[in-house]
Amino acid sequence: MATAEECRNALEKLAAQIAENAEQVKSKMNFERTLACDVTDLGVSFCGKFSGGTLIDIVEGGNPNAEIRMTVGSDDLVSLINGDLDFGPAFASGRVKLKASIMDLLKLKSML
């Protein structure tokens, strides 16, 4: 089981990956959304914000009003961000759960 710090580091890594391609992401989509990530096996949550083609303001804590909510186990979160777990099959099997609009799901998938 990954630790809360490893999960936070994975989200920071995702933010860095998105930032590397910020202009491409920004040109493809207007994506201004809040994100909550609930790590089920650790009982911890993180939240952040997609803005201007980047993921910013990642902090520990929940956001009950988040526009996108991801629910995932710690190992799966780390594997997903590291590229060891494919988003499509993980989502289809329920290993990664997302609550968001269909358009937001498609946009998020293109970032993962």
C-alpha positions as protocol buffer text, in pm:
chain_id: "A"
residue {
  index: 1
  type: MET
  ca { x: 0 y: 0 z: 0 }
}
residue {
  index: 2
  type: ALA
  ca { x: 136 y: 340 z: -99 }
}
residue {
  index: 3
  type: THR
  ca { x: 157 y: 610 z: 166 }
}
residue {
  index: 4
  type: ALA
  ca { x: -28 y: 941 z: 170 }
}
residue {
  index: 5
  type: GLU
  ca { x: 301 y: 1113 z: 86 }
}
residue {
  index: 6
  type: GLU
  ca { x: 352 y: 888 z: -216 }
}
residue {
  index: 7
  type: CYS
  ca { x: -2 y: 969 z: -332 }
}
residue {
  index: 8
  type: ARG
  ca { x: 60 y: 1342 z: -293 }
}
residue {
  index: 9
  type: ASN
  ca { x: 388 y: 1303 z: -482 }
}
residue {
  index: 10
  type: ALA
  ca { x: 201 y: 1120 z: -760 }
}
residue {
  index: 11
  type: LEU
  ca { x: -47 y: 1407 z: -790 }
}
residue {
  index: 12
  type: GLU
  ca { x: 243 y: 1654 z: -795 }
}
residue {
  index: 13
  type: LYS
  ca { x: 402 y: 1443 z: -1070 }
}
residue {
  index: 14
  type: LEU
  ca { x: 74 y: 1460 z: -1266 }
}
residue {
  index: 15
  type: ALA
  ca { x: 76 y: 1837 z: -1222 }
}
residue {
  index: 16
  type: ALA
  ca { x: 434 y: 1852 z: -1352 }
}
residue {
  index: 17
  type: GLN
  ca { x: 347 y: 1632 z: -1652 }
}
residue {
  index: 18
  type: ILE
  ca { x: 50 y: 1853 z: -1736 }
}
residue {
  index: 19
  type: ALA
  ca { x: 261 y: 2168 z: -1689 }
}
residue {
  index: 20
  type: GLU
  ca { x: 518 y: 2036 z: -1937 }
}
residue {
  index: 21
  type: ASN
  ca { x: 242 y: 2029 z: -2198 }
}
residue {
  index: 22
  type: ALA
  ca { x: 43 y: 2326 z: -2068 }
}
residue {
  index: 23
  type: GLU
  ca { x: 25 y: 2509 z: -2400 }
}
residue {
  index: 24
  type: GLN
  ca { x: -94 y: 2197 z: -2584 }
}
residue {
  index: 25
  type: VAL
  ca { x: -349 y: 2119 z: -2314 }
}
residue {
  index: 26
  type: LYS
  ca { x: -467 y: 2479 z: -2298 }
}
residue {
  index: 27
  type: SER
  ca { x: -501 y: 2507 z: -2677 }
}
residue {
  index: 28
  type: LYS
  ca { x: -707 y: 2187 z: -2694 }
}
residue {
  index: 29
  type: MET
  ca { x: -947 y: 2264 z: -2414 }
}
residue {
  index: 30
  type: ASN
  ca { x: -1076 y: 2523 z: -2177 }
}
residue {
  index: 31
  type: PHE
  ca { x: -1051 y: 2323 z: -1857 }
}
residue {
  index: 32
  type: GLU
  ca { x: -1118 y: 2519 z: -1541 }
}
residue {
  index: 33
  type: ARG
  ca { x: -1232 y: 2263 z: -1284 }
}
residue {
  index: 34
  type: THR
  ca { x: -1180 y: 2168 z: -921 }
}
residue {
  index: 35
  type: LEU
  ca { x: -1056 y: 1818 z: -845 }
}
residue {
  index: 36
  type: ALA
  ca { x: -1096 y: 1601 z: -538 }
}
residue {
  index: 37
  type: CYS
  ca { x: -908 y: 1274 z: -512 }
}
residue {
  index: 38
  type: ASP
  ca { x: -1026 y: 1033 z: -242 }
}
residue {
  index: 39
  type: VAL
  ca { x: -771 y: 761 z: -164 }
}
residue {
  index: 40
  type: THR
  ca { x: -991 y: 486 z: -30 }
}
residue {
  index: 41
  type: ASP
  ca { x: -747 y: 256 z: 147 }
}
residue {
  index: 42
  type: LEU
  ca { x: -576 y: 542 z: 331 }
}
residue {
  index: 43
  type: GLY
  ca { x: -889 y: 739 z: 419 }
}
residue {
  index: 44
  type: VAL
  ca { x: -723 y: 1057 z: 291 }
}
residue {
  index: 45
  type: SER
  ca { x: -829 y: 1309 z: 28 }
}
residue {
  index: 46
  type: PHE
  ca { x: -648 y: 1565 z: -182 }
}
residue {
  index: 47
  type: CYS
  ca { x: -788 y: 1855 z: -378 }
}
residue {
  index: 48
  type: GLY
  ca { x: -659 y: 2087 z: -644 }
}
residue {
  index: 49
  type: LYS
  ca { x: -765 y: 2288 z: -943 }
}
residue {
  index: 50
  type: PHE
  ca { x: -719 y: 2256 z: -1317 }
}
residue {
  index: 51
  type: SER
  ca { x: -654 y: 2604 z: -1451 }
}
residue {
  index: 52
  type: GLY
  ca { x: -487 y: 2740 z: -1763 }
}
residue {
  index: 53
  type: GLY
  ca { x: -368 y: 2399 z: -1875 }
}
residue {
  index: 54
  type: THR
  ca { x: -214 y: 2309 z: -1539 }
}
residue {
  index: 55
  type: LEU
  ca { x: -306 y: 2137 z: -1214 }
}
residue {
  index: 56
  type: ILE
  ca { x: -242 y: 2374 z: -924 }
}
residue {
  index: 57
  type: ASP
  ca { x: -300 y: 2420 z: -551 }
}
residue {
  index: 58
  type: ILE
  ca { x: -281 y: 2052 z: -454 }
}
residue {
  index: 59
  type: VAL
  ca { x: -345 y: 2021 z: -81 }
}
residue {
  index: 60
  type: GLU
  ca { x: -448 y: 1746 z: 154 }
}
residue {
  index: 61
  type: GLY
  ca { x: -813 y: 1764 z: 246 }
}
residue {
  index: 62
  type: GLY
  ca { x: -1148 y: 1712 z: 85 }
}
residue {
  index: 63
  type: ASN
  ca { x: -1358 y: 1938 z: -130 }
}
residue {
  index: 64
  type: PRO
  ca { x: -1725 y: 1838 z: -118 }
}
residue {
  index: 65
  type: ASN
  ca { x: -1803 y: 2079 z: -402 }
}
residue {
  index: 66
  type: ALA
  ca { x: -1535 y: 1954 z: -644 }
}
residue {
  index: 67
  type: GLU
  ca { x: -1649 y: 1935 z: -1005 }
}
residue {
  index: 68
  type: ILE
  ca { x: -1440 y: 1622 z: -1063 }
}
residue {
  index: 69
  type: ARG
  ca { x: -1411 y: 1353 z: -798 }
}
residue {
  index: 70
  type: MET
  ca { x: -1169 y: 1065 z: -836 }
}
residue {
  index: 71
  type: THR
  ca { x: -1192 y: 767 z: -601 }
}
residue {
  index: 72
  type: VAL
  ca { x: -898 y: 529 z: -617 }
}
residue {
  index: 73
  type: GLY
  ca { x: -675 y: 306 z: -405 }
}
residue {
  index: 74
  type: SER
  ca { x: -329 y: 432 z: -318 }
}
residue {
  index: 75
  type: ASP
  ca { x: -135 y: 179 z: -526 }
}
residue {
  index: 76
  type: ASP
  ca { x: -363 y: 234 z: -825 }
}
residue {
  index: 77
  type: LEU
  ca { x: -321 y: 612 z: -804 }
}
residue {
  index: 78
  type: VAL
  ca { x: 57 y: 584 z: -804 }
}
residue {
  index: 79
  type: SER
  ca { x: 50 y: 326 z: -1085 }
}
residue {
  index: 80
  type: LEU
  ca { x: -188 y: 537 z: -1292 }
}
residue {
  index: 81
  type: ILE
  ca { x: 29 y: 848 z: -1268 }
}
residue {
  index: 82
  type: ASN
  ca { x: 350 y: 650 z: -1332 }
}
residue {
  index: 83
  type: GLY
  ca { x: 200 y: 503 z: -1647 }
}
residue {
  index: 84
  type: ASP
  ca { x: 195 y: 147 z: -1514 }
}
residue {
  index: 85
  type: LEU
  ca { x: -187 y: 133 z: -1508 }
}
residue {
  index: 86
  type: ASP
  ca { x: -393 y: 220 z: -1814 }
}
residue {
  index: 87
  type: PHE
  ca { x: -678 y: 460 z: -1734 }
}
residue {
  index: 88
  type: GLY
  ca { x: -938 y: 301 z: -1966 }
}
residue {
  index: 89
  type: PRO
  ca { x: -933 y: -54 z: -1828 }
}
residue {
  index: 90
  type: ALA
  ca { x: -889 y: 76 z: -1470 }
}
residue {
  index: 91
  type: PHE
  ca { x: -1197 y: 296 z: -1509 }
}
residue {
  index: 92
  type: ALA
  ca { x: -1398 y: 21 z: -1679 }
}
residue {
  index: 93
  type: SER
  ca { x: -1317 y: -229 z: -1404 }
}
residue {
  index: 94
  type: GLY
  ca { x: -1397 y: 16 z: -1122 }
}
residue {
  index: 95
  type: ARG
  ca { x: -1041 y: 44 z: -992 }
}
residue {
  index: 96
  type: VAL
  ca { x: -1059 y: 415 z: -1069 }
}
residue {
  index: 97
  type: LYS
  ca { x: -1393 y: 586 z: -1020 }
}
residue {
  index: 98
  type: LEU
  ca { x: -1470 y: 932 z: -1149 }
}
residue {
  index: 99
  type: LYS
  ca { x: -1770 y: 1154 z: -1092 }
}
residue {
  index: 100
  type: ALA
  ca { x: -1774 y: 1422 z: -1358 }
}
residue {
  index: 101
  type: SER
  ca { x: -1955 y: 1523 z: -1672 }
}
residue {
  index: 102
  type: ILE
  ca { x: -1890 y: 1315 z: -1983 }
}
residue {
  index: 103
  type: MET
  ca { x: -1696 y: 1601 z: -2142 }
}
residue {
  index: 104
  type: ASP
  ca { x: -1482 y: 1642 z: -1831 }
}
residue {
  index: 105
  type: LEU
  ca { x: -1413 y: 1267 z: -1826 }
}
residue {
  index: 106
  type: LEU
  ca { x: -1289 y: 1280 z: -2185 }
}
residue {
  index: 107
  type: LYS
  ca { x: -1071 y: 1583 z: -2114 }
}
residue {
  index: 108
  type: LEU
  ca { x: -928 y: 1427 z: -1801 }
}
residue {
  index: 109
  type: LYS
  ca { x: -857 y: 1100 z: -1982 }
}
residue {
  index: 110
  type: SER
  ca { x: -648 y: 1288 z: -2237 }
}
residue {
  index: 111
  type: MET
  ca { x: -432 y: 1423 z: -1953 }
}
residue {
  index: 112
  type: LEU
  ca { x: -372 y: 1089 z: -1779 }
}
